Amino acid sequence: MEKELAERIALFRFGVIAPLVDRHLSRGERERILGEITGAVWQIPGSPRSAVARSTVLKWVAAYRNSGGDIRSLEPRPRIDRGSSRSIDEESAAALVTLKRELPECSLQTLLTLARRRGALPPGFAASRQSIYRLFVRHGLAERQVKPVDRRKFEAELPNDLWQSDWLHAPKVQVGGVLRKTYLFAVLDDHSRLITHAQFYTSESIDSFRDCIIQALEKRGLPRRLYTDNGSAFRTHLLRYACARLGIALLHSRPGIPEGRGKIERFFRTVRSQLLPLLTEAKSLEELNAGLTRWLEQDYQVRVHSSTHQAPLERYLEHLHAIRPAPKDVRDYFRFPAVRKVDKDRTVSLDGRLFEAPVGLIGRSVTLLYNKEDPLRVEALFEEHSHGFLVPLDPLVNSRVRRTASQNIDVLPTGNPPPANQPYRGGSLFGETPR
């Protein structure tokens, strides 16, 4: 062990035992101080542990007193068998080191799962986490990660009080014969840590986040607040307007400061260390999402969380009375707008498709509201008033209609027109959609 590290450890140990050796203590005082020491959380130099045992503290006190108060007595002594592991055989050690080099960000739990799955560990392998950690340290594969102290910790009181959302760079897969990068969008409930929806996409645009948040709303209802970063996908007018209409307060963290979004960041660390190593053989976007869904349903959502001491799904379901259901037409709140002018033949074009508009809109510039996943369902607005859903036209049929200068013939819709005497009963942006 390097001299500098040994001295740091000795100073740490002295700081721990100082209240026990600098004065005479009654039995009660001694026990109280020992309890405070063993119950505290420590950042121990050169070790991943965060606690010290009572027997260890007493051993340090004895060593210090027996040396006459020499701080060097608190320096760790090198093992005689330094450089080898007493609990891990050479073949297992080599396999673990190789796998760690292959997957450096993989958590120890997932690393052991993969090693056993590949048959790299003998039956009954039961080395302690500390032994494996020391093995990685000797090979330069592990560093002590000191977590920053969160001085602004908070937790929402009930499910759907607050959702956090962000996206993560993900593996490349084949999409349409081309190798493309993917992005994992996720939405997390702050109170329960439940993932209300997560999905891999091939773009980090508003289209991807829009699809993700809609599915989260459809499955888990409406949050009272939605907290995101300052990325372009989260700051569109479409998102702000939709959230306002649904009664959701849209919040953004300050640029460069992910303050308050620690839980979604922590979830992404779990994804990197536990999920992504299991998806290395995924060849398509569908395989990535199938693996993600399986991991969420069978592992993350039902595993006890270290902070809440409950499984996310269990904690979320405890307060179903607090959940606001989303409207059945929640997708219509996230429709894209497009301004178009209605031609003299009552037609209007959108994304290469023709639609028939009401006669009263001829020559008017109207706002068309549509969903990209349902491009034939288009609503027309003029001066904030709905004029119903437009009828798609077949360009081939339209091209066969003979026109003359003296004859004005309406183009024909491909669908069946409504009964002649039946009034229009839907199509309001702010009301019910037609059934």
C-alpha positions in Angstrom: 0.0 0.0 0.0 1.4 3.4 -1.0 2.7 5.5 1.9 0.4 8.5 1.2 -2.7 6.3 1.2 -1.5 4.6 4.4 -1.1 8.0 6.1 -4.6 9.1 5.0 -6.1 6.0 6.4 -4.3 6.5 9.7 -5.5 10.0 9.9 -9.0 8.9 9.2 -8.9 6.2 11.9 -7.5 8.7 14.4 -10.4 11.0 13.6 -12.8 8.2 14.3 -11.3 7.2 17.7 -10.3 10.6 18.9 -13.4 11.1 21.1 -12.5 7.8 22.8 -8.8 8.3 23.6 -8.4 12.0 24.4 -10.1 11.9 27.8 -11.3 9.6 30.5 -14.9 8.4 29.9 -17.5 6.7 32.0 -18.9 3.5 30.8 -22.1 5.2 29.7 -20.3 8.0 27.8 -18.1 5.4 26.1 -21.1 3.4 24.9 -22.8 6.5 23.6 -19.8 7.6 21.6 -19.3 4.1 20.2 -23.0 4.1 19.1 -22.6 7.4 17.3 -19.4 6.2 15.6 -20.9 2.9 14.4 -24.1 4.5 13.3 -22.5 7.2 11.2 -21.9 7.2 7.5 -18.2 7.6 6.6 -16.1 8.2 3.5 -13.3 5.7 4.1 -10.1 6.3 2.2 -9.3 3.4 -0.2 -12.5 1.5 0.6 -16.0 1.3 -0.8 -17.5 0.8 2.6 -19.3 3.6 4.5 -19.5 2.2 8.0 -17.1 0.8 10.7 -17.9 -2.0 13.1 -17.7 -1.7 16.9 -14.9 -4.4 17.1 -12.9 -2.5 14.5 -13.1 0.7 16.4 -12.0 -1.0 19.7 -9.1 -2.6 17.8 -7.9 0.8 16.6 -8.2 2.2 20.1 -6.1 -0.6 21.6 -3.5 -0.3 18.8 -3.2 3.4 19.4 -2.9 3.1 23.2 -0.4 0.2 23.1 1.9 2.2 20.8 2.0 5.1 23.3 -0.1 7.3 21.0 1.9 6.8 17.8 -0.4 7.5 14.8 1.6 5.1 12.7 0.1 2.3 14.7 -3.2 3.1 12.8 -1.7 2.6 9.4 -2.9 -0.6 7.7 -0.3 -3.4 7.6 0.3 -5.0 4.2 -0.8 -8.6 3.8 1.8 -11.3 3.4 -0.1 -12.7 0.5 -0.6 -9.3 -1.1 -1.3 -9.5 -4.8 -3.5 -12.6 -4.6 -7.0 -13.3 -3.4 -7.6 -15.7 -0.6 -11.2 -16.3 -1.7 -11.2 -16.2 -5.5 -9.4 -18.9 -7.5 -7.2 -17.8 -10.4 -9.6 -18.9 -13.2 -12.5 -17.1 -11.7 -10.4 -14.0 -11.0 -9.2 -14.0 -14.6 -12.8 -14.4 -15.9 -14.1 -11.5 -13.7 -11.2 -9.2 -14.7 -11.8 -9.9 -18.4 -15.5 -9.3 -18.1 -15.0 -6.1 -16.2 -12.6 -4.8 -18.9 -15.2 -5.6 -21.5 -18.0 -3.9 -19.5 -16.4 -1.3 -17.3 -19.7 0.5 -16.3 -21.4 -2.8 -15.4 -22.5 -3.1 -11.8 -21.1 -5.9 -9.7 -24.5 -7.6 -9.4 -25.0 -7.7 -13.2 -21.4 -8.6 -13.8 -21.8 -11.8 -11.6 -25.1 -12.6 -13.4 -23.4 -12.4 -16.8 -20.3 -14.4 -15.6 -22.6 -17.2 -14.3 -24.7 -17.1 -17.5 -21.5 -17.6 -19.6 -20.3 -20.4 -17.3 -17.2 -18.5 -16.3 -17.6 -19.1 -12.5 -17.6 -22.5 -10.8 -20.8 -23.8 -9.0 -21.1 -22.4 -5.5 -18.9 -19.4 -6.2 -19.4 -17.1 -3.2 -16.6 -14.6 -2.9 -17.6 -11.4 -1.0 -18.2 -8.1 -2.8 -15.2 -6.7 -0.9 -12.9 -9.5 -2.3 -14.1 -8.8 -5.9 -13.7 -5.1 -5.4 -10.1 -5.5 -4.1 -9.5 -7.7 -7.2 -10.6 -5.0 -9.5 -8.6 -2.4 -7.6 -5.4 -4.4 -8.0 -6.0 -4.5 -11.8 -6.8 -0.8 -12.0 -10.5 -1.4 -12.8 -12.2 0.2 -9.9 -12.1 3.6 -8.3 -13.7 4.9 -5.2 -16.7 6.8 -6.3 -17.7 9.4 -3.7 -21.3 10.5 -4.3 -21.9 14.2 -4.0 -24.0 15.2 -1.1 -27.5 16.3 -2.2 -28.3 19.4 -0.1 -31.6 19.9 -1.7 -33.2 16.5 -1.2 -36.9 16.3 -1.5 -39.6 13.7 -2.3 -43.1 14.3 -3.6 -45.8 13.4 -1.0 -48.0 11.3 -3.3 -47.8 9.5 -6.6 -48.2 11.8 -9.6 -47.4 14.9 -7.6 -44.2 15.2 -9.6 -42.8 13.4 -12.7 -39.2 13.7 -13.8 -38.1 13.1 -17.4 -34.9 13.0 -19.4 -33.2 11.0 -22.1 -30.0 8.9 -22.3 -27.6 8.1 -25.1 -28.1 4.4 -25.9 -26.6 1.7 -28.1 -26.6 1.6 -31.9 -28.8 -0.9 -33.7 -29.8 -1.7 -37.3 -32.8 0.4 -38.5 -33.8 -0.1 -42.1 -30.5 -1.6 -42.9 -28.5 1.3 -41.4 -26.7 1.4 -38.1 -28.3 4.2 -36.1 -27.8 5.5 -32.6 -30.7 5.2 -30.2 -31.9 7.3 -27.3 -33.7 6.1 -24.2 -36.5 8.5 -23.0 -37.9 7.8 -19.5 -40.5 9.3 -17.3 -40.2 8.7 -13.5 -42.7 9.3 -10.7 -40.8 11.1 -7.9 -42.7 9.7 -5.0 -42.6 6.0 -5.9 -39.6 5.9 -8.4 -42.0 4.0 -10.7 -41.2 4.4 -14.4 -44.4 5.5 -15.9 -43.0 4.9 -19.3 -39.7 4.4 -21.0 -38.8 3.6 -24.6 -35.8 3.6 -27.0 -36.1 5.9 -30.0 -33.8 6.8 -33.0 -34.1 10.5 -32.3 -33.9 12.9 -29.4 -36.5 15.2 -30.9 -40.0 16.4 -29.7 -41.6 13.5 -31.7 -39.9 10.9 -29.5 -40.6 12.7 -26.2 -44.2 13.4 -27.3 -44.8 9.7 -27.9 -43.2 8.8 -24.6 -45.1 11.2 -22.4 -48.4 10.4 -24.1 -47.9 6.7 -23.3 -47.0 7.6 -19.7 -50.2 9.6 -19.4 -52.4 6.9 -20.9 -51.0 4.3 -18.5 -50.6 6.3 -15.3 -52.8 9.3 -15.4 -52.0 13.0 -15.1 -49.1 14.4 -13.0 -49.5 17.7 -11.3 -46.0 18.8 -12.3 -43.6 17.6 -15.0 -39.9 18.4 -14.4 -37.5 18.3 -17.4 -34.2 19.8 -18.4 -33.7 22.6 -20.9 -33.3 20.4 -24.0 -35.1 21.4 -27.2 -37.4 18.4 -27.0 -38.8 19.7 -23.7 -39.2 23.4 -24.5 -41.6 23.4 -27.5 -44.8 25.4 -27.6 -46.6 22.1 -28.4 -45.6 20.6 -25.0 -46.2 23.8 -23.0 -49.7 24.2 -24.5 -50.7 20.6 -24.1 -49.5 20.5 -20.4 -51.4 23.8 -19.7 -54.6 22.4 -21.1 -54.2 19.2 -19.1 -53.5 21.1 -15.8 -49.9 20.0 -15.7 -47.2 22.6 -14.5 -44.2 22.2 -16.8 -41.0 23.0 -15.0 -37.4 23.2 -16.3 -34.1 22.9 -14.5 -31.6 25.7 -15.0 -29.2 25.3 -18.0 -26.2 23.1 -17.0 -27.6 22.4 -13.5 -29.7 19.2 -13.3 -30.8 20.3 -9.8 -33.8 18.4 -8.6 -33.7 15.7 -11.2 -31.4 13.4 -9.2 -33.9 10.5 -9.2 -34.1 10.2 -13.0 -30.3 10.6 -13.2 -30.0 7.8 -10.6 -32.3 5.6 -12.7 -30.1 6.2 -15.7 -27.1 5.1 -13.7 -29.0 1.9 -12.9 -29.8 1.5 -16.6 -26.1 1.8 -17.5 -24.9 -0.7 -14.9 -27.8 -3.2 -14.9 -29.8 -3.1 -18.1 -27.5 -2.1 -21.0 -25.0 -4.9 -20.3 -27.9 -7.3 -20.8 -28.8 -5.8 -24.2 -25.4 -6.0 -25.9 -26.7 -8.7 -28.3 -29.8 -6.7 -29.3 -29.8 -6.1 -33.1 -32.9 -4.0 -33.6 -35.0 -1.2 -32.0 -37.7 -3.8 -31.3 -35.2 -6.1 -29.4 -34.0 -3.1 -27.3 -37.5 -2.2 -26.3 -38.5 -5.8 -25.6 -35.5 -6.2 -23.3 -36.3 -2.8 -21.6 -40.0 -3.8 -21.0 -38.9 -7.2 -19.6 -36.4 -5.7 -17.2 -38.8 -3.0 -16.0 -41.7 -5.5 -15.4 -39.7 -8.3 -13.9 -36.9 -6.5 -12.1 -36.9 -2.7 -11.6 -40.6 -2.0 -10.9 -41.0 -4.9 -8.4 -37.6 -4.8 -6.7 -37.3 -3.0 -3.3 -35.8 0.5 -3.8 -32.9 1.3 -1.5 -34.2 4.8 -0.7 -37.9 4.1 -0.2 -37.5 0.5 1.1 -40.5 -0.5 -1.1 -40.8 -1.7 -4.7 -41.8 1.2 -7.0 -45.0 -0.5 -8.2 -46.1 -1.3 -4.7 -45.4 2.2 -3.4 -47.3 3.8 -6.4 -50.4 1.6 -5.9 -50.7 2.5 -2.3 -52.4 5.8 -3.1 -54.5 5.2 -6.2 -57.1 7.7 -4.8 -54.6 10.5 -5.6 -54.4 9.6 -9.3 -56.0 11.9 -11.8 -57.1 9.8 -14.9 -56.1 11.1 -18.3 -58.9 12.0 -20.7 -59.6 9.3 -23.3 -58.6 11.6 -26.1 -55.3 12.7 -24.4 -53.4 12.2 -27.7 -55.5 15.0 -29.2 -54.0 17.4 -26.7 -50.6 16.8 -28.4 -51.6 17.3 -32.0 -49.4 19.1 -34.4 -50.7 22.4 -35.9 -50.3 23.4 -39.6 -51.7 26.5 -41.3 -53.1 25.9 -44.8 -55.3 27.9 -47.2 -58.4 26.2 -48.5 -58.6 26.2 -52.4 -61.6 27.1 -54.5 -62.4 23.5 -55.0 -62.7 23.1 -51.2 -59.5 21.0 -51.0 -56.6 21.5 -48.7 -53.2 19.7 -48.7 -51.3 18.3 -45.8 -48.1 16.2 -46.1 -49.0 15.2 -49.7 -52.6 14.2 -48.9 -55.7 16.0 -50.0 -58.7 16.7 -47.8 -62.1 18.2 -48.4 -63.1 21.2 -46.3 -66.5 22.7 -45.6 -67.7 25.2 -48.3 -67.6 28.1 -45.8 -63.8 27.8 -45.5 -63.0 28.3 -49.2 -60.3 31.0 -49.4 -59.6 30.9 -45.7 -56.4 30.2 -43.9 -57.2 27.5 -41.4 -55.3 25.7 -38.7 -55.1 21.9 -39.2 -54.6 19.7 -36.1 -53.3 16.2 -36.7 -51.4 13.3 -35.2 -48.5 11.9 -37.2 -49.5 8.3 -36.2 -53.0 8.9 -37.6 -52.5 11.3 -40.5 -56.0 10.9 -42.0 -57.7 12.3 -38.9 -57.4 16.0 -39.4 -59.4 18.7 -37.6 -59.9 22.2 -39.1 -59.9 25.3 -36.9 -60.8 28.8 -38.1 -60.7 31.7 -35.6 -60.4 29.2 -32.8 -63.6 27.5 -33.8 -63.7 23.9 -34.9 -65.2 23.1 -38.3 -65.0 19.3 -37.8 -62.8 16.6 -39.2 -61.9 16.8 -42.9 -62.7 14.0 -45.3 -59.6 12.4 -47.1 -59.7 12.6 -50.9 -58.4 10.1 -53.4 -56.2 12.0 -55.9 -56.8 9.3 -58.5 -60.6 9.7 -58.3 -60.2 13.4 -58.3 -58.1 13.3 -61.5 -61.0 11.6 -63.3 -63.5 14.3 -62.6 -64.2 16.2 -65.8 -64.3 20.0 -65.4 -65.5 22.7 -67.8 -65.4 26.4 -67.6 -69.2 26.5 -67.2 -69.5 23.5 -64.9 -68.5 23.6 -61.2 -68.2 20.0 -60.0 -67.2 19.1 -56.5 -64.5 16.6 -56.0 -65.6 13.4 -54.4 -64.5 12.0 -51.1 -63.3 8.4 -50.9 -65.3 7.7 -47.7 -69.1 7.6 -47.4 -70.5 11.1 -46.7 -72.7 11.6 -43.5 -76.5 11.3 -43.9 -77.9 14.4 -45.5 -80.0 15.5 -42.6 -77.7 14.5 -39.8 -75.9 17.5 -38.1 -72.3 17.5 -37.3 -71.7 16.4 -33.7 -67.9 16.7 -33.0 -64.6 18.1 -33.8 -64.0 20.7 -31.0 -60.4 21.2 -29.9 -61.6 22.0 -26.4 -64.5 19.5 -26.2 -65.2 15.9 -27.0 -63.9 14.3 -30.2 -66.4 12.5 -32.5 -67.0 8.8 -32.0 
